[in-house]
Amino acid sequence: MKYLLDTSAWLRGYLEPGTVPRAEQAMMTSPREVFGLSGISLWEVGKKHQQGKLLLPSGLAAWFRLALGNNVEILPLTTEIIVDAMNLPGFPNHDPADELITATARVHNLTLLTTDRRLKGYRHARIHYFKPGVERKKK
């Protein structure tokens, strides 16, 4: 495992793959690649769905089973991750979920795949930023 998906990268990769640039799409769909996903990302998706901000094609439990597939491993929050999240130097935003996701990447020595511009230049973690595009039409 080399990469941790942030919540947006995971959602885009599964629900809107046409908005993911080709290089990242090829990486995310590689059958040999396993990705980490912070447990807090499950909560973020669940909360957005509960609030009606994210419509899913099926119920939450069924959607999780499909969207996690065989190449996504949930990385639970640990005391080490929480302590690291509380001590991130110069963190560029005040989103607790982003802090936990970034700390998860750091603790597990993974590169964070993200669409969050605020994290793009964060030098205290390995970040792979990609700019989402407009949904490409299938030929």
Stockholm file with secondary structure:
# STOCKHOLM 1.0

chainA/1-139         MKYLLDTSAWLRGYLEPGTVPRAEQAMMTSPREVFGLSGISLWEVGKKHQQGKLLLPSGLAAWFRLALGNNVEILPLTTEIIVDAMNLPGFPNHDPADELITATARVHNLTLLTTDRRLKGYRHARIHYFKPGVERKKK
#=GR chainA/1-139 SS CCEEECHHHHHHHHHCGGGSCHHHHHHHTCTTCCEEEEHHHHHHHHHHHHTTSSCCSSCHHHHHHHHHTTTEEEECCCHHHHHHHHTCTTCSCCCHHHHHHHHHHHHTTCEEEECCGGGTTCTTSCEEECCCCCCCCCC
#=GC SS_cons         CCEEECHHHHHHHHHCGGGSCHHHHHHHTCTTCCEEEEHHHHHHHHHHHHTTSSCCSSCHHHHHHHHHTTTEEEECCCHHHHHHHHTCTTCSCCCHHHHHHHHHHHHTTCEEEECCGGGTTCTTSCEEECCCCCCCCCC
//
